[in-house]
Amino acid sequence: MSDKLHPIVERAGREYADGKLDRREFLRIAVLLGVAAPAAYSMVGLSAPAMAQGAPKKGGTIRLGMRVQDISSPHTYSWIESANSARQTLDYLAVTGIDNVTRPSLVQKWEATPDLKTWTLQLRRDVKWRKGRQFTADDAIWNLKRVLDDKTGSSVVGLLKGFILSEFDDGQKDAKGNPRKSVKLWDANAIQKVDDFTVKLNGQTANLAIPEALYHYPLLICSPEDGGKFGIGSDGTGAYELVEHEVGKRSLYVATKTPHWSGMGPNVDRFEIIDLGDDAAAQVSALASKQVDMIYQGAISTLPTVERLPHVQVNTVDSGYTAVARTHPIKPFDDKRVRQALRHATDTEAVLKAAYRGLGKPGEHHHVAPVHPEYANIGFMKQDIAKAKALLAEAGHPNGIDCQIDCRPQPDWELLAVQTMVEQWKAAGIRAKINVMPSAQYWENWTKVPFGFTTWAHRPLGTMVLGLAYRTGAAWNEAAWSNAEFDKLITEAEGYLDVTKRREVMAKIQRIMLDEGPVVVPLWRAVFNYSDKKIKGYKIHPSIYIDIKDLWIDA
Amino acid sequence: MLRYSAKQLLNMALTLFAVSFLVFALNELSPGDVTRKILGPYASQSQVDHLTREMGLDRPAIVRYFEYMGRALTGDFGDSIYYRQPVSTLIWDRLGNTLLLAAISFAVIVPLSVLLGVLAGMRERGWFDRAVSVFSSMCASIPEFAMGVFLLGIFVVWLGVLPGTSPLRADSGWAIWMQFVLPVLVVTFYDAGYLIAMVRSSMVEVMRQPYIRTALLKGNSFRNVVAKHALRNALITPFTVILLQLNYLVSGLVVVETLFAYPGFGRLMLEAALAKDIAVLEAGTLIAVSVTMLTQLFGDLGYMALDPRIRV
């Protein structure tokens, strides 16, 4: 155990002893604040989970069943699958772990000024490109400038726009003939080289999620000599080299001869990606006949079969993946009592069981997941039909309301969740008609339908999701929701690096979401996939990022 | 006959042109835009706009259609936007795989159906006839995906004696020939069920003819009558049906190919349609339509050879 404990850890320890804090919560706080995990476990009288898997062994091949996509342009990736491929050759500046904590990678240490506007990134000095060159600040800066260049078309722009970019009129028109706004670095010195191993990001606003943004999946660090292209033989700082690649069929990576600079691996000699198509049954067949050792992502429909395969294990992790039933501020949903009634009428535990085989956590209607570090436990909202009825009557609907909810048919759990909720709502007098549209059509209308069910991806911080989805005027604010108090608080929360402080603000935000918010959040999905038991060292990441260098085979 | 063939070929060219326009129009009209399909739901709008400009999709559809057809006429089918390869290399490779699967299946289905159909039909309502009829109607009524999952359950999950997918690679732990067993079985069960019923009913029909009875009454052996008098006549009707199966075997294997992750033409077309990969879709449709129309032409010509009464 460390000599000097952070005061918050000490306080949390006392709260845990008094029963005010649950064990998981305590462990998270302690680890976030720098207590090593085994030490944190022993502080609450538990022994750390034993590492029964032994020391890594060398050799062998891992074959992953996953779509093989066009991976030629890392900075513009829009699929996790592409990043899972190139990640074996290219590294990131920072890495967010399976516990949602972001740790150093090519950046050895970061420091933010108290106003969170300036971030100093210290790079590792012991990293070499596979082709021999030293990794320096110039490489990092070239990549950062390239992803932030409007002409590249990277989604990193959306993430860091407020922080470091400013809009200007570039004189061009978009497809509809409207003047197009381009973005550029707000200041010539925004990305500053301090010395060969130090980079400074000089932002215009506070941003606490810079380390998380550095692990945004397209921000792979390419060699400037490859000009932002990736393919067979491309240079990288990673543990593998791409030697074969055919879209729709197969990719092959082989391990570099030298150990990876991180001290982890590579252990496995060859890493193969095999494209099995989108058919879930083909994935199970390939796994059953040992033609692949791992499946990128499991499907609820194949879970019962896979559970019966003796050589396969199901890996699960709780995540911030969800789908929300969200309303527009039009009749009858413009009255907050009607929105509250929707939440009170929903039994989220039952929805989780019916739609997702209980894999995950029941939703709490505020779109901040228990896995988010700043999640505040403000009490679980149980189903309360009487209250829902009373609220509807108060809002002038004593006989209930009629409405239509739009959703899509795939993946099947989404429709199941909607059907379950609609059944539950009937008891409170909310009669919803389900309108199923093809996925492609739904994505054209998702911000336009008055009442819809929309899937949301996991993001490491609660502030990131809420900022994207509920801030006034945000591009993805599908509910067209606007609440001045919420906007103020979310900006305040984004300004705190200290998780406990952020959580205090988040508790207020969550209460606003329960009281006024536009959404019903029925469940938090656990993310799961399948792997052969001979693969050791694997733990599934909430975003299903796969890093082969950490794994080994013990048959 | 030459005139007939020439007329049919001209007909085919016109149909191909009409179909190519239809496919293009349908693709334009179906919901979702190409760039959004490629980039997925999490891509930002600016990424979508960026790719739309890069691919020239902001120009009118009719301009793009004629530009595409102009190039296609010179033999350049363009590049696949999903697979990032020239369509010609992609399609011939996948078509080759499908033709291989089709050929093996065809070589199993035809002798099997003719044998079972003839044996069953020559003694109507005998025990063998009843057994074959039950078997064939069972096979024909189980959809391919159900049959596939059923066989996968037995041979892959339970017994573990056959590979569950067929990537056609020798290094996947299973010999290539073993990777063909399940796909061929599924296709055979599904297709032979129908064909057996066809051959059988045609055979039954022929066996009821007065000339068969006459031949038998004249003292010819049953074996001799079946082989010399009944067989050829009984096979005229199934011949067309057999040719139509070629058509199914080239463009209808999509279910089997998807189920077994078989790198074939049907799966390619399905994925191209889902990805709105117009270059692959156009080229694939043109091939499928050509195969259909050519088998019809051969069917007509073959019919003529089998039955001297028919003249075109």
Interface residues (C-beta under 8 A of the other chain):
Chain A: D70 S72 T76 S78 W79 D150 G153 S154 S155 V157 G158 D174 A175 V247 G248 K249 R250 I274 D275 L276 G277 D278 D279 A281 A282 V284 S285 A286 L287 A288 S289 K290 Q291 T305 R308 L309 P438 S439 A440 Q441 W443 E444 T455 A457 A475
Chain B: S30 P31 G32 R36 K37 L39 G40 P41 Y42 A43 S44 Q45 S46 Q47 D49 H50 L51 T52 R53 D58 Y82 Y83 R84 Q85 G148 V149 L152 V156 V157 G160 L162 P163 G164 T165 P167 R169 S172 G173 W174 T258 L259 F260 A261 P263 R267 L268 E271 L274
